[in-house]
Amino acid sequence: GKGFFVKRKELDLLINWEVYERFNEIFIDVNRFLTLSKFIKEVEEIIPFEIKDLEIFRIIYYFLKYWEKSDEVLGNIFVIKILQKLGYLSPILLKCQKCGKDLLGEECIYIDISSNKAFCIECRKIGFYLTKTKAILEYNSILNTEFEDLIEKRGNKLLKDLAIWEVWSKIKSRIEQEV
């Protein structure tokens, strides 16, 4: 919505509030409401206090606007897009960061979760995470696509491969330690 504040010495007053859109329908489906609440609470904890970012607002707005399509997958995509906007995530280059080998043709690759880099089997170290190359391609696809477009693709059963969500859980736990 939009409103105006009047500054007083001890008390600011909100006047002239105009509601743009209501999301009352969300309460109809309790399970979806709980799903939405879980992910909104997650991003609420990582968004800096009083941040003024139109892109973050837009992502939250579309997440609530398309509440009927929300589920665990869309919720995770929502969190990924917010974290990307805050600067915590970037695409993983599918090239070995040690020898320069192109990893696009490989079935599996090794990821260093702490540095967000990919490595071939010859250059891997202990502690690197083995994952399908397809999972990293899907992860990069999420990062390189607008949130509204991802909502539309979600209706086409995008991102069914569970490997991407395994990678995401590892990356997410690293970010939670940083934040």
C-alpha positions as CSV (number, residue, x, y, z in Angstrom):
1,G,0.0,0.0,0.0
2,K,0.8,3.7,0.1
3,G,0.5,6.1,3.0
4,F,1.8,9.3,4.4
5,F,3.5,9.9,7.8
6,V,3.3,13.1,9.8
7,K,6.3,13.6,12.0
8,R,5.5,14.8,15.5
9,K,7.9,15.4,18.4
10,E,7.2,12.1,20.2
11,L,4.8,10.2,17.9
12,D,4.7,9.8,14.1
13,L,1.2,9.4,12.7
14,L,0.2,7.3,9.6
15,I,-2.5,9.1,7.6
16,N,-4.2,8.5,4.2
17,W,-3.4,4.8,3.8
18,E,-4.3,3.3,0.4
19,V,-4.3,-0.5,0.0
20,Y,-3.0,-1.7,-3.4
21,E,-3.7,-5.4,-3.1
22,R,-4.9,-7.7,-0.4
23,F,-3.8,-11.3,0.1
24,N,-6.7,-12.4,2.2
25,E,-7.2,-15.5,-0.1
26,I,-4.0,-17.0,1.4
27,F,-5.9,-17.9,4.6
28,I,-8.3,-20.2,2.6
29,D,-5.7,-22.9,2.3
30,V,-4.1,-23.5,5.7
31,N,-1.3,-25.7,4.3
32,R,-0.2,-23.1,1.7
33,F,-0.4,-20.4,4.4
34,L,2.0,-22.4,6.6
35,T,4.3,-22.9,3.6
36,L,4.3,-19.2,2.7
37,S,4.8,-18.3,6.4
38,K,7.8,-20.6,6.7
39,F,9.6,-19.1,3.8
40,I,8.7,-15.5,4.6
41,K,10.1,-16.1,8.1
42,E,13.3,-17.5,6.7
43,V,14.0,-14.5,4.5
44,E,12.9,-12.1,7.2
45,E,15.8,-13.3,9.4
46,I,18.4,-12.6,6.6
47,I,17.1,-9.3,5.2
48,P,18.8,-6.4,6.8
49,F,16.6,-4.2,9.0
50,E,14.9,-1.4,7.1
51,I,16.4,-2.3,3.8
52,K,15.1,-0.2,0.9
53,D,15.4,-2.4,-2.2
54,L,12.7,-2.5,-4.8
55,E,13.9,-5.8,-6.3
56,I,13.5,-7.6,-2.9
57,F,10.1,-6.1,-2.5
58,R,9.2,-7.3,-6.0
59,I,10.3,-10.9,-5.3
60,I,8.3,-11.0,-2.0
61,Y,5.3,-9.4,-3.8
62,Y,5.3,-12.1,-6.6
63,F,5.8,-14.9,-4.1
64,L,2.6,-13.7,-2.3
65,K,0.7,-12.9,-5.4
66,Y,1.1,-16.4,-6.8
67,W,0.3,-18.1,-3.5
68,E,-1.7,-20.8,-5.2
69,K,1.4,-22.2,-7.0
70,S,3.5,-22.1,-3.8
71,D,5.1,-25.3,-2.5
72,E,8.4,-26.4,-1.1
73,V,10.2,-26.0,-4.5
74,L,8.8,-22.5,-5.2
75,G,9.6,-21.5,-1.6
76,N,13.2,-22.6,-2.0
77,I,13.4,-20.7,-5.3
78,F,12.1,-17.7,-3.5
79,V,14.8,-17.9,-0.8
80,I,17.5,-18.5,-3.5
81,K,16.4,-15.3,-5.4
82,I,16.4,-13.2,-2.2
83,L,19.8,-14.5,-1.2
84,Q,21.1,-13.8,-4.7
85,K,19.8,-10.2,-4.5
86,L,21.5,-9.8,-1.2
87,G,24.8,-10.9,-2.7
88,Y,25.2,-14.3,-1.0
89,L,24.8,-16.4,-4.2
90,S,26.3,-16.4,-7.7
91,P,26.2,-19.0,-10.5
92,I,28.8,-21.8,-10.3
93,L,31.0,-21.7,-13.4
94,L,31.2,-25.2,-14.9
95,K,34.9,-25.1,-15.5
96,C,37.5,-26.7,-13.2
97,Q,38.9,-23.8,-11.1
98,K,42.3,-25.5,-10.9
99,C,43.1,-27.0,-14.3
100,G,40.6,-25.1,-16.4
101,K,38.9,-28.2,-17.8
102,D,35.4,-27.7,-19.2
103,L,33.0,-29.6,-17.0
104,L,29.8,-29.2,-19.0
105,G,30.2,-32.7,-20.6
106,E,30.8,-34.5,-17.3
107,E,28.0,-36.4,-15.6
108,C,29.2,-35.5,-12.1
109,I,31.5,-32.7,-10.7
110,Y,32.9,-31.7,-7.4
111,I,31.8,-28.4,-5.7
112,D,33.6,-26.5,-3.0
113,I,30.6,-25.2,-1.1
114,S,32.7,-22.6,0.8
115,S,34.0,-20.9,-2.3
116,N,31.2,-21.7,-4.7
117,K,33.6,-23.2,-7.3
118,A,33.5,-26.4,-9.4
119,F,36.4,-28.9,-9.8
120,C,37.0,-32.0,-11.9
121,I,37.7,-35.4,-10.5
122,E,41.5,-35.0,-10.8
123,C,41.6,-31.7,-9.0
124,R,39.1,-32.4,-6.2
125,K,40.1,-32.3,-2.5
126,I,38.7,-33.9,0.6
127,G,35.6,-32.1,1.7
128,F,34.4,-31.2,-1.8
129,Y,30.8,-32.2,-2.6
130,L,30.1,-34.6,-5.5
131,T,26.9,-33.7,-7.4
132,K,25.4,-34.1,-10.8
133,T,26.3,-31.5,-13.4
134,K,22.6,-31.3,-14.3
135,A,21.9,-30.1,-10.7
136,I,24.3,-27.2,-11.1
137,L,22.8,-26.3,-14.5
138,E,19.4,-26.1,-12.8
139,Y,20.8,-24.1,-9.9
140,N,22.5,-21.7,-12.4
141,S,19.2,-21.5,-14.4
142,I,17.4,-20.3,-11.2
143,L,20.0,-17.7,-10.6
144,N,19.9,-16.5,-14.2
145,T,16.1,-16.3,-14.6
146,E,13.7,-13.7,-13.2
147,F,11.5,-14.9,-10.3
148,E,8.2,-14.3,-12.2
149,D,9.5,-16.5,-15.1
150,L,10.4,-19.2,-12.6
151,I,6.9,-19.1,-11.2
152,E,5.6,-19.7,-14.7
153,K,8.1,-22.5,-15.4
154,R,7.2,-24.1,-12.1
155,G,3.8,-24.9,-13.5
156,N,5.6,-27.0,-16.2
157,K,7.1,-29.2,-13.5
158,L,10.5,-27.6,-13.7
159,L,13.3,-28.7,-11.3
160,K,12.2,-32.2,-10.5
161,D,15.7,-33.5,-10.0
162,L,16.3,-34.0,-6.3
163,A,20.1,-33.4,-6.7
164,I,19.6,-29.7,-7.0
165,W,17.9,-29.6,-3.6
166,E,20.6,-31.6,-2.0
167,V,23.2,-29.0,-3.4
168,W,20.9,-26.2,-2.2
169,S,20.7,-27.6,1.3
170,K,24.5,-27.7,1.5
171,I,24.9,-24.1,0.1
172,K,22.1,-22.9,2.4
173,S,23.7,-24.3,5.5
174,R,27.0,-22.5,4.6
175,I,25.1,-19.2,4.2
176,E,23.3,-19.6,7.5
177,Q,26.7,-20.0,9.2
178,E,27.9,-16.8,7.5
179,V,24.7,-14.8,8.4
